[in-house]
């Protein structure tokens, strides 16, 4: 699969990322490095532990990485969860669970597409 096909499969915006990064080689380099990003793992661990502040930080980081790489679907779902968690609280609101499911679906689709790159 080409990098353009990868972006189509994951629901990203290849044209947008090309406007941000100066070459296809750099786009591919940073897309592949996304597989090493720990923010999703940190998000799921914080959510499981009920750690509101850590969950917010991880969701916000994931949203930022997805935005920088123009992973449009993942950015949207991570952004929604980030905004829910933005308000200071002692616990994670119950509405966060289905939002995390959406982030997980989009994250899994993004990772699968990246792993299918030639």
Buried (B, 14 or more C-beta within 10 A) or exposed (E): BEBBBBBBBBBBBBEEBBEBBEEBEEBBEBBEEBEEBEBBEBBBBBBEEEBBEBBBBBBBBBBBBBBBBBBBBBBBBBBBBBBBBEEEEEEBEEEBEEBBEBBBEBBEBBBEBBEEBE
